[in-house]
Amino acid sequence: MKITRMTVLTVVLLLVGVAVVSYGTFVWYVNDVETVSYDVVTSEGEFEIRDYPALIVAEIVRRGERRTAVNDGFRPLATYIFAKERDGEPIAMTAPVTQETDDVGQTWTVRFVMPAEYTLESLPNPENADIQLVEVPAGRRVAIIFSGTATDEMIAQKEELLRAWMQQRGVEPVGPATYAYYNAPFIPGFMKRNEVLFEIAGS
């Protein structure tokens, strides 16, 4: 059977089309997770002021550089929610995964927000003693939203922009910055959603 150039081109285009559709479906699937609910008080471009309800989180403290700490924290938290080292059913993944540091940037608290259906009493106990289940009180937070792969340089730049925006409006942060990551590491940078947030005094 003679294979023409047009036939080869058609097959290649078909395979590319299937790959694009499959990848798009996969990206939709891994991003189709419950996200933290909040009410937007003010929205101005990439900046928002939000009111959050109380949140139940699983958290773990890790030391080291930012990226190392979030990776080291992610693994045991994922082991907990997917029931790899405990009895009971898996817990659905949510977004974002958050991270905040102490004043010197060497101790990091990494958090998974639990699905809204859970309470502290209904969550299974972690086998890993480093994991704590806590309630984060309701509060008002200011955020800057940005895409891309969250490097240290990018996060520092966005945090500086957020601080400048707050200063222009006479808004004072309460506590350290929180870094929020909404997507899996293998998602292309331009499709990723990241945020820097500060808690502020509510009205």
Kinemage of the C-alpha trace (Angstrom):
@kinemage 1
@onewidth
@group {chain A} dominant
@subgroup {mainchain}
@vectorlist {calphas} color= white
{ca met a 1} P 0.000 0.000 0.000
{ca lys a 2} L 1.390 3.364 -0.999
{ca ile a 3} L 1.563 5.925 1.813
{ca thr a 4} L 1.361 9.467 0.512
{ca arg a 5} L 2.658 12.600 2.143
{ca met a 6} L -0.943 13.762 2.590
{ca thr a 7} L -1.791 10.557 4.451
{ca val a 8} L 1.158 10.979 6.794
{ca leu a 9} L 0.231 14.620 7.412
{ca thr a 10} L -3.375 13.641 8.133
{ca val a 11} L -2.285 10.989 10.629
{ca val a 12} L 0.120 13.401 12.334
{ca leu a 13} L -2.561 16.075 12.630
{ca leu a 14} L -5.013 13.510 13.971
{ca leu a 15} L -2.540 12.348 16.615
{ca val a 16} L -1.751 15.933 17.598
{ca gly a 17} L -5.467 16.663 17.892
{ca val a 18} L -6.044 13.631 20.085
{ca ala a 19} L -3.068 14.590 22.273
{ca val a 20} L -4.330 18.165 22.691
{ca val a 21} L -7.842 17.020 23.593
{ca ser a 22} L -6.508 14.381 25.986
{ca tyr a 23} L -4.191 16.860 27.681
{ca gly a 24} L -6.960 19.435 27.961
{ca thr a 25} L -9.247 16.841 29.530
{ca phe a 26} L -6.482 15.801 31.939
{ca val a 27} L -5.765 19.398 32.946
{ca trp a 28} L -9.488 19.987 33.515
{ca tyr a 29} L -9.677 16.844 35.635
{ca val a 30} L -6.737 17.639 37.907
{ca asn a 31} L -8.011 21.195 38.365
{ca asp a 32} L -11.630 20.178 39.001
{ca val a 33} L -11.261 20.316 42.774
{ca glu a 34} L -13.087 22.192 45.504
{ca thr a 35} L -11.617 25.637 46.063
{ca val a 36} L -11.818 27.710 49.212
{ca ser a 37} L -14.964 29.819 49.324
{ca tyr a 38} L -14.799 33.545 50.107
{ca asp a 39} L -16.711 36.764 49.501
{ca val a 40} L -15.007 39.486 47.464
{ca val a 41} L -15.293 42.851 49.219
{ca thr a 42} L -13.138 44.862 46.782
{ca ser a 43} L -11.714 43.910 43.389
{ca glu a 44} L -9.206 46.059 41.510
{ca gly a 45} L -7.369 44.289 38.704
{ca glu a 46} L -5.103 41.665 40.235
{ca phe a 47} L -5.876 42.824 43.795
{ca glu a 48} L -8.785 41.697 45.974
{ca ile a 49} L -10.000 42.153 49.518
{ca arg a 50} L -11.923 39.092 50.692
{ca asp a 51} L -13.883 37.819 53.649
{ca tyr a 52} L -13.168 34.181 54.494
{ca pro a 53} L -15.210 31.859 56.684
{ca ala a 54} L -13.541 29.735 59.353
{ca leu a 55} L -11.533 26.966 57.657
{ca ile a 56} L -10.532 23.517 58.876
{ca val a 57} L -6.984 22.697 57.796
{ca ala a 58} L -4.437 19.951 58.103
{ca glu a 59} L -1.063 21.566 58.676
{ca ile a 60} L 2.541 20.576 59.106
{ca val a 61} L 5.643 22.611 59.973
{ca arg a 62} L 8.834 22.188 57.981
{ca arg a 63} L 12.195 23.975 57.979
{ca gly a 64} L 14.395 25.074 55.098
{ca glu a 65} L 14.057 27.065 51.900
{ca arg a 66} L 10.570 27.889 50.653
{ca arg a 67} L 10.366 25.372 47.802
{ca thr a 68} L 12.006 22.605 49.823
{ca ala a 69} L 9.680 23.225 52.742
{ca val a 70} L 6.498 23.179 50.662
{ca asn a 71} L 7.555 19.966 48.938
{ca asp a 72} L 8.496 18.328 52.242
{ca gly a 73} L 5.173 19.417 53.715
{ca phe a 74} L 3.079 18.390 50.727
{ca arg a 75} L 4.067 14.712 50.804
{ca pro a 76} L 2.913 13.810 54.338
{ca leu a 77} L -0.237 15.898 53.970
{ca ala a 78} L -1.064 14.090 50.711
{ca thr a 79} L -0.384 10.761 52.427
{ca tyr a 80} L -2.904 11.764 55.105
{ca ile a 81} L -5.749 12.836 52.823
{ca phe a 82} L -5.308 9.863 50.476
{ca ala a 83} L -5.454 7.443 53.465
{ca lys a 84} L -2.081 5.842 52.730
{ca glu a 85} L -1.109 5.416 56.405
{ca arg a 86} L -4.449 5.449 58.206
{ca asp a 87} L -7.823 3.755 58.261
{ca gly a 88} L -10.871 5.296 56.667
{ca glu a 89} L -11.813 6.817 53.348
{ca pro a 90} L -9.646 9.243 51.349
{ca ile a 91} L -10.364 12.952 51.655
{ca ala a 92} L -10.828 14.963 48.476
{ca met a 93} L -8.032 17.295 47.447
{ca thr a 94} L -8.840 21.011 47.578
{ca ala a 95} L -7.152 24.194 46.420
{ca pro a 96} L -5.140 26.116 47.270
{ca val a 97} L -2.267 24.588 49.201
{ca thr a 98} L -0.951 27.393 51.403
{ca gln a 99} L 2.354 28.189 53.017
{ca glu a 100} L 3.471 30.847 55.471
{ca thr a 101} L 6.667 31.458 57.362
{ca asp a 102} L 7.975 32.850 60.611
{ca asp a 103} L 9.797 36.181 60.696
{ca val a 104} L 13.154 34.770 59.591
{ca gly a 105} L 11.868 32.624 56.728
{ca gln a 106} L 13.262 29.317 57.924
{ca thr a 107} L 10.202 27.673 59.486
{ca trp a 108} L 7.190 27.142 57.225
{ca thr a 109} L 3.635 26.050 57.958
{ca val a 110} L 2.149 24.160 54.997
{ca arg a 111} L -1.629 23.670 54.948
{ca phe a 112} L -4.251 21.657 53.095
{ca val a 113} L -7.732 23.105 53.515
{ca met a 114} L -10.236 20.355 54.263
{ca pro a 115} L -13.445 20.075 52.191
{ca ala a 116} L -16.291 22.146 53.622
{ca glu a 117} L -18.274 19.036 54.626
{ca tyr a 118} L -15.792 18.179 57.407
{ca thr a 119} L -15.494 19.356 60.988
{ca leu a 120} L -12.618 18.793 63.399
{ca glu a 121} L -14.659 16.015 64.986
{ca ser a 122} L -15.499 14.220 61.740
{ca leu a 123} L -11.967 14.168 60.292
{ca pro a 124} L -9.883 11.009 60.760
{ca asn a 125} L -6.902 11.346 63.072
{ca pro a 126} L -3.535 11.539 61.287
{ca glu a 127} L -1.056 8.742 61.936
{ca asn a 128} L 1.789 11.222 61.450
{ca ala a 129} L 2.236 13.128 64.717
{ca asp a 130} L 3.649 16.114 62.788
{ca ile a 131} L 0.258 16.777 61.192
{ca gln a 132} L -2.174 18.909 63.169
{ca leu a 133} L -5.869 19.481 62.474
{ca val a 134} L -6.827 23.044 63.372
{ca glu a 135} L -9.481 25.651 62.669
{ca val a 136} L -8.323 28.907 61.092
{ca pro a 137} L -10.667 31.679 62.288
{ca ala a 138} L -12.819 33.637 59.851
{ca gly a 139} L -11.143 36.825 58.710
{ca arg a 140} L -10.543 39.473 56.079
{ca arg a 141} L -7.615 39.025 53.740
{ca val a 142} L -6.086 41.005 50.908
{ca ala a 143} L -4.691 39.139 47.905
{ca ile a 144} L -2.751 39.592 44.702
{ca ile a 145} L -3.482 37.011 41.994
{ca phe a 146} L -0.874 36.016 39.417
{ca ser a 147} L -0.014 33.230 36.996
{ca gly a 148} L 3.269 31.519 36.237
{ca thr a 149} L 5.634 29.220 38.061
{ca ala a 150} L 5.991 30.644 41.565
{ca thr a 151} L 9.707 31.269 41.930
{ca asp a 152} L 11.172 33.061 44.942
{ca glu a 153} L 11.831 36.116 42.764
{ca met a 154} L 8.277 36.219 41.420
{ca ile a 155} L 6.719 35.790 44.868
{ca ala a 156} L 8.926 38.538 46.328
{ca gln a 157} L 7.963 40.883 43.490
{ca lys a 158} L 4.237 40.206 43.907
{ca glu a 159} L 4.448 40.578 47.683
{ca glu a 160} L 6.129 43.968 47.239
{ca leu a 161} L 3.373 45.069 44.833
{ca leu a 162} L 0.711 43.939 47.296
{ca arg a 163} L 2.352 45.792 50.175
{ca ala a 164} L 2.528 48.951 48.047
{ca trp a 165} L -1.161 48.611 47.104
{ca met a 166} L -2.111 48.215 50.769
{ca gln a 167} L 0.030 51.180 51.808
{ca gln a 168} L -1.661 53.420 49.233
{ca arg a 169} L -5.012 52.554 50.796
{ca gly a 170} L -3.931 52.726 54.421
{ca val a 171} L -4.427 48.998 54.935
{ca glu a 172} L -2.183 47.344 57.527
{ca pro a 173} L -1.273 43.642 57.331
{ca val a 174} L -1.799 41.445 60.370
{ca gly a 175} L 0.857 38.742 60.546
{ca pro a 176} L 3.076 37.252 57.828
{ca ala a 177} L 2.285 36.746 54.160
{ca thr a 178} L 0.578 33.570 53.021
{ca tyr a 179} L 1.533 32.017 49.678
{ca ala a 180} L -1.224 30.076 47.910
{ca tyr a 181} L -0.735 27.545 45.092
{ca tyr a 182} L -3.786 26.318 43.172
{ca asn a 183} L -2.317 23.846 40.685
{ca ala a 184} L -0.223 20.714 40.433
{ca pro a 185} L 3.485 21.264 39.669
{ca phe a 186} L 3.236 19.714 36.181
{ca ile a 187} L 0.597 22.206 34.993
{ca pro a 188} L 2.174 24.695 32.520
{ca gly a 189} L 3.167 27.955 34.168
{ca phe a 190} L 0.816 30.153 32.143
{ca met a 191} L -2.127 28.046 33.392
{ca lys a 192} L -1.158 28.201 37.061
{ca arg a 193} L -2.884 30.403 39.609
{ca asn a 194} L -0.911 31.695 42.569
{ca glu a 195} L -1.590 34.277 45.242
{ca val a 196} L 0.094 36.223 48.000
{ca leu a 197} L -2.252 37.123 50.848
{ca phe a 198} L -2.194 39.067 54.088
{ca glu a 199} L -4.721 38.998 56.871
{ca ile a 200} L -5.997 42.500 57.627
{ca ala a 201} L -8.286 44.047 60.188
{ca gly a 202} L -11.923 43.550 59.202
{ca ser a 203} L -14.542 46.256 59.086
